[in-house]
Amino acid sequence: MKLELHIVQNFAPSNLNRDDTGSPKDCEFGGVRRARISSQCFKRAIRDTFVQHDLIPESDRAARTKRLIEQLTSRVVQAKKVSVEHARLAVTKALGFVALVPDKKDPDKTEYLLFLPLKSLDALAAVVAEHLEKLAVVEAEEPVTAAVMAPEDAARKKTKAKSRKAEKSDAQQAADPDIKKALEEILRDGSRTPELALFGRMIADKAGWNVEAACQVAHAVSTNRVSMEFDFYTAIDDLKKDDTAGSDMMGTIPFNSACFYRYLVVDVEALIKNLGNDDDARAQAKRTVEAFIRAAVLAIPTGKQNSMAAQNRPSLVLGDVRDRAESRSLTNAFVEPVRPGREGDLVSQSAIRLAAYAASLDKVYGVTGRKDLSFILLGTEETLAKAIKAKLPGANDRGSLDALIRALTTAAFGAGT
């Protein structure tokens, strides 16, 4: 079962997702320049919306972090009343058993960003606290730096420096089997958390912890051609003398304004499987999909919002639920960029273009397994809703986001779930 969302969203002048130069991200599509918002940016905005609107219980939330050592250390200190250094060394040693070694540049952080359930932090800390005596570590003496070592000693030390792979191997070979097994079980079980089940997790050297994402999020691409613009700003010192002319600060901020097409798809069976593949998992999957649809519609990236406030909700959300079906992005509806004119403004033309292309795909490839096709439309023009229905027969205008969510989840999971 695939549940797809097709969203048309027009943003006022903004810089929602910046590249390495501080400019709004863009790309070439259909031979012309388009505005772009990365999939990673919208995924983060969706996860933030889960929290802002309390769509997922706190006990089921997850976090991406390199600060695992710091988080576990504080919990062990509180639980066992030991020194911070003692707890930190025990935590570092325990995490080494499962190849989570410290970053060489910052030993208070792990080597890579780990996506894990928040509840795992308490569980991991409890394992360390329980086996604190086994993890007893003699605090290291003050290290001797190469600057005060004899040249031959410094060269010898450099030669003996181990590769990161060797460090991980040594740590795991020295692992206490009970501690390692307990930590592995906690970290492997992360897929039962909605965010991990949806967005997945990939760790190169710990394949057993990997979670295949149940959803895909495309880069948002503008339906229209865009060009970069610049806001020249100045600022005046409020406390300077009145007779002093000129600006005390000036600069430029790049921005653009564009109507975006956004595409998201959830594999419902894969989501249920990630969450445990039982009756409880099915019920949790339905709640997760309800939260995901709402968050996907309400999510807005935060880039430069304090100075531009581009808080623009989607104008059209089209949901399609099909069983035993392939995914269908509608991005190619906009290979020819939309241009406002006599036929309508940028948003309405984008909506009609999307509906017409979806109908073309249905005609050529069929609608096998379709359970529901519904949309909501922002605006009061009944003619636009009629035009969409005319282009896409069978589409239901649900009128509100709540009604759309009910229709799509009922189609995906059944009325009795």
N, C-alpha and C positions, 0 to 999 in steps of 0.2 A: 504494500500500500504506500503510495507516494502522496504527500500533501505539499502542494506548491503554492507559493505566494508571489504574485507579480505586482509590483508597487510603482506608481508614478508619483514622484515627490519633487516639487519645485521649491528651490531655496533662493531666498533673497541674497543680495551681496554678502559673501561669506568666505572664510578660509577654514573649512571644517577639518581638513585632513592634509597636513603639510608634508612636502618632500624635504630633502636634506638642505635645500636652499631657503626654506621657509615659505615657498610658494604652494598654492593649492595643487594637489596631484592632478595629472592629466594623462591622456593617452591619445593615440591615433586610432580611429575606428571608422570604417567606411571611407577612408581616404581623407578625413578631416579631423581637426583637433577637437577632442571632447574633454569635458571635466570628468574627474574620476574620484571616487571615494573607495579606499581599499576594503576588501572583505574583512581584514583583521580589525580595521577601525570600526566597522559596523558590528562585528562580533563583540568587541569590547563595550560598545554602546548598548547592545542588547543585554549583556551581563550586568552592566550598571543599572539598567532599567529593571531587571529582576529585583535589585536591592531597593531602588528608589520607590517602586510601587509595591514592594513586599509581595512579589509574585511567587517566590520560592521561599519556603521556611528557612530560617537561619541555620537550622540543624542540617539542611540539605545543600548548603552553599559550598562553593569551592573558591580557591585562590591560586593564582600563579605567583610563585615566590622563589627567591634565592636565599631568603632569610630563615631557612628552616632551623639552622643551628641556634640562632638568636631566639626563635619562638620556643623551641624545645627546652633550651637552657632556662629560660624564665619559668617555665612550668615545673621543671625538675627542682629548681631552687625553692619554689613555693611548696612543693610536695615534700621534699626531704630536708629542707632547712640547711643545705650545704652551701659552700661558697660558690660564687658565680664561676670562678675559674675551674673549680672541681667539677661542677655540672657541665660546663662547656667542653672540657676535655672528655668526659664520659659520653656526652652526646656525639662529639666528633668521632670518637672511636666506634661507637655503635653504628653510626651512619656509614662509616667506612666498610662495615660488614656487608652492606647492600650496595656498595659502589657509589655512594653519595659522598664524595670526597670534597674537602674545602677548595674554594677557588684560590689559585696560587697568588693572585694579586690582592685578594681580600679574604683571609682565612675565616672571617666571621660569616661568610656566605658560601653556599654550595656552588659547585662548578657550573651548573646550568639551572635555568628557570624551571621549576617543577610545578606542574598543575595537579593539585590534590584537594580532596575534600577538607574543609575546615575541621570537621570532627576527627580527622586523622591526626591532627596535631596533638590532641589530648591523648589519643590512643598510643601514638609513638612515644610521647613523653612518659606515659605510664609504664611502658616496657623498659625504658631506660631507668626510671626510678626503681622499678621492681628488681632490676639486676645491677644496681649501682655498685655493689661490692665486687661483682664479677668484672665490672668495667673500671675498677680502681686503676688510676693512672698516676704515675709519679710526675709531678709538674716539672717541665723541662727547665734546665738552667738557662741563663741569659745567653742567647746565641752569640757566637763569635763571628763578626762580619769579615768579609774578605779584605776590607781595608786595613785591618790590624793583624791579618795573618801573613805569614811569610809567603812569598810568591809561589814557592813549590807546594805549600799547603793549600793555597787558594786553587791552584790548578788541579790538585788531587781531589778537592771537594767538588769542583765543577765536573770532573770526570765521573765521580760517583753519583751525581745527581740522577735520579730515576725518572723515567718517562711517566706520564700520567697513567698510561695503561699498566705499567709495572706496579705503580703505587696502589691502584685499585686491586690488582691481582694479589699483592701481598696482604692487603687489608682483609680481603675476603678469605684467603687461606688461613689467616689467623683468627677468623671469626668463631665466636661461640655459637654452636649449632642451634641452641634453643633461642638465643636472642635473634639470630639471623632469620630463623623461621618465623618468629612472631612479627618482626618488622616487614618481612616479605609479604606475609598474609594481609597485613594492613594496607600496604601500598598497592598490592595486586587487586584489591577489592574496590578500588576507586571508581570503577565504571558504574557502580550503583548510584552514584550521585548525578542528578539531572544534567548539570553543566558538562561534566566529563562525558556522559552518555551522548549528549548532543554534539559537542565540539571535538571530542576525541583527545588523545594524548599519544605522543610519539617520543620514545626515548631510545636512542640508537643502541646503547649497550645493555638495555634491560627490556628485551622484547616481550617478556612476560607481563610487563606493566602496561604495554601499549593498549590503547582503546581506539577502535575504528569509529570515527565520527558518524553519527546517525543523520547529521544534517550537512548541507552544503550551502555556502553563502557566496554569491558572485560579487565581483567588484561592481559597484554602482557606476554606470556610465551615462553621461548626459544624452538626452534624445536630440539635442540641438548642438550646433557648432558653437564653440566658445573662444574668446580671446582673453588674455590676461589684462587686468586693469590694476591700477595702483592708487591707493589712498595716501595723499601727502598730508601729513599732520604736523601741527605745531603745538607747543605747550608753553604757557607763561608762568613764571614764578609769582605766586600770589603775594609774596612778602617783599617784592622788590619795590623801589621807589616809583611813584607814578610817572616821573619824567624820564624814565629809562625806556627807550624804544627797543623793539626787536623781540625775537623768540628766544626762549631759554632751552628749548629742545625741539628737534624736528626729525622727521624720517618718513619712510614710506612703508605701507603694508600692502602686499599683493592680495588680490581677491578676484572672485568671479561670481557670476550668478547663472544657475543652470537648472534645467528640469531633468531629474535623474530617473532612469529605469533601474529598479532593484529586483533581484531574483533570489529566492530562498526555497530550499526543498528539504523536507524531512522524510526519511525512510522510516515509517512507523514500525515495521517488523524489526528493523535493526535497533531502534530505540528500545523496544520491549526486551529484546535479547540482551542489550547492554545493561538494562536495569534488573536483570535476574531471570527473565523468561518464565515467569509464573503469574498467577492471578494478581498478586500484589504488584508485580512489575507492570502489568497491563493497566491497572488503576493509576499507578504513579506516572506511567507514560502519558495517559490522557491528561492528567493535571499538568505535566511538563509541556505538552503540546499547547494546551490552553495558555500557559504562561508565555511560551515561545511566540505564539501568534501575536499576543498583546504587546509583548516587548519589541518584536520586530517592527510593528506598526508605529509604536510610540518612540522608539530609539532615535536619538539625534546625536551625532558626534559633538564633542565639546570644544573643538578647536576655534579659538578667537571669538567665542560666544560673548564674553564680557564686553568686547568692543563692537560686535556686529549683531548679536542677538538674532541669529537666523533660526528662530524657533518655529519652523514651518512644518505642519503635519502633512502626511500624504494626501493627495487629491483623489487617488484611486487605489484601491486594494482589491485585487482579483485573486480568489482562492480556488484551487482545482484539486480535487481528491479523486485519484484513480487507482484501482486495484490491479496488480500484476502489469504495471505500465512503466514505460521508460520516462525519464525526466525530460522536460521540454522547456528550455530557456526561450524567451521571446525577444532576446536582444536584437536579433536580425530584423525585427520590425523597424529598427531605426538606422539601418545601414545608410539610407538616404536621410540626412538630418532634417528634422522637423523645422519648418519656418512659419511663424505666425503670419496671418494674412486674412483674406476675406472669408476663408473657410473656418476661421476660429483662432483663438489664442494658442499659445504654445502648449499649455496644459491640456486643453480640450482636444487639440489635434493629436497630442501624444496618446491620450486615452483611447481615442477612436482608432488610431494606427495600431495600438497594441491589441485591441479587440479584433480588428480585421485580420491581423497576422495569426492570432490564436485560432480563429475560424478556419484559416487556410491550412494550418497544421492538422486540425480536426478532419478536414475534408480529405487531405492526402493520406494521413496516417491513421485515421479512425479515432474513435472515442471508447475503445474497449475498456470495460471495467470502471467507467466513470461513475462515481457515487454522488458527487455534488460539484457544481460550478456556481460560485457566488461572488458578488462584489459589493463594495460600498463606495459611494461617490460623494466627494465633498463639493457642495454647491447647491444652488436652488433651481438650476436650469433643467426642467424635465426633458427638454429636447435632447440633452446630452445623454441622459440615462436611456432614453428611447433609441438613440443612435447606437449605443453600445449593445443593447439587446438586439437591435436589427442586424448588427454586424456579427454578433455572437449568440445565435439562438440557443435557448435553454439556460442562459445565465440568469441567476436570481438576484435581484436588488434587495439586499438584506436591510438596508437603511441605517444600521448602527453597528459599531464594532462588536458590542456584546452579542448581537444577533448573528453576526458573521462567525464569531468564534464558536457559538453553539452549533451552527449549521455544519461547519467544517469538522469539528471534533465528533459530532454525532455520526457524520458520514464515515469518518476514519475508524471509529471505535464501536459504533452501534449505540442505540438509545439507552440500553440497559447497563452500560458499563459504569 
